[in-house]
Amino acid sequence: MATAARPGQHYSEAGHWVERAQALLAPLLHATALAEGDLAWVMAWLHRRDLEQPLKILAHHRAGLARDLLTGISVTEHRERSGIFSTADSILAAYRSHAALDAARHPNFDPATFAASPDTVYLCAPGVTQAQYAPLIVALLQHIRDAVNRRPVPWPPMIWCLDEVANIAPLPDLPSIVADSAAQGLLILACLQDLSQARARWGQAADGFLTLFPRNVILPGIADLATLNIVSAIAGEMDIRRVTTTRPTLFSGGHASRSTHLERRPRLPVAAIAQGTPSQAILLTGARPTTMSLTPWFADPFLRHLIAAA
């Protein structure tokens, strides 16, 4: 959750601030649980920069490790402590309203029950609030994944359809989840504008996304040159037979001749990938690319019926 929030970006060495913010939030949440409180307590402690009450709770319940950790935060130099509190507060930014805190007091979702059911959950966020809600969505997905992994059998299978995955569901360990989840009955469909979004979130691991996902659908409109070059390279090259004809001129004499040679060209040139073909997409699976037809919802009677019913 902390990593998905990408806090501390306005500081140098953001990783340090994330680690320190986690060290602050963990004992605060533990103190709240011991005292049977709610998230409003944690938000109040953060906003007031007050650690006296949680330290008393931890001492009363003899939670020595958590108390020592929180004590260490309390005696940190003032400017650094201020940065730690600001970073921790940004992680929980989605709870800065009474409505959110009231909803958190009465949780009604059980990941284990959901993992064993055929139910569907839709998680949506407007574009302007995606960064604010992303940590909560990531935390929920992590709980669901843990519940899926604890199932005795990988059934029923579960599908995660993660549109705008880099913005609204930026799971820090997405590459490892994709690599290991299929055996647990968890199938992941991730949508990106291009690989530049993935690089911004997952760094060098993004370069392996086209390998990590066994099937990749490439739609027209990509403008990221690095993504286009990778797709073109994966598609490979092919031999094009070229015929050259030489004709004699009035002054040179001689006879006409023809020669044939093979010319190596990309199977999918960069421009062809970017521009695409109407109503078609490129499917990367196996050694060679293929094309697949795209059916708009208004051209399918069943889909039209679903849209009209909604």
Sequence and secondary structure as in RCSB ss.txt:
>XXXX:A:sequence
MATAARPGQHYSEAGHWVERAQALLAPLLHATALAEGDLAWVMAWLHRRDLEQPLKILAHHRAGLARDLLTGISV
TEHRERSGIFSTADSILAAYRSHAALDAARHPNFDPATFAASPDTVYLCAPGVTQAQYAPLIVALLQHIRDAVNR
RPVPWPPMIWCLDEVANIAPLPDLPSIVADSAAQGLLILACLQDLSQARARWGQAADGFLTLFPRNVILPGIADL
ATLNIVSAIAGEMDIRRVTTTRPTLFSGGHASRSTHLERRPRLPVAAIAQGTPSQAILLTGARPTTMSLTPWFAD
PFLRHLIAAA
>XXXX:A:secstr
 HHHH TTTTSSSHHHHHHHHHHHHHHHHHHHHHTT  HHHHHHHHHHT  HHHHHHHHHTT HHHHHHHHHHHT
S HHHHHHHHHHHHHHTGGG SHHHHHHHHS    HHHHHTS         GGGHHHHHHHHHHHHHHHHHHHHT
SSS  S EEEEETTHHHH   TTHHHHHHHHGGGTEEEEE  S HHHHHHHHGGGGGGHHHHSS EEE TT   H
HHHHHHHHHH EEEEEEEEEE   TTT S  EEEEEEEEEESS HHHHHH  TTEEEEE SSSEEEEE   GGG 
HHHHHHHHH 
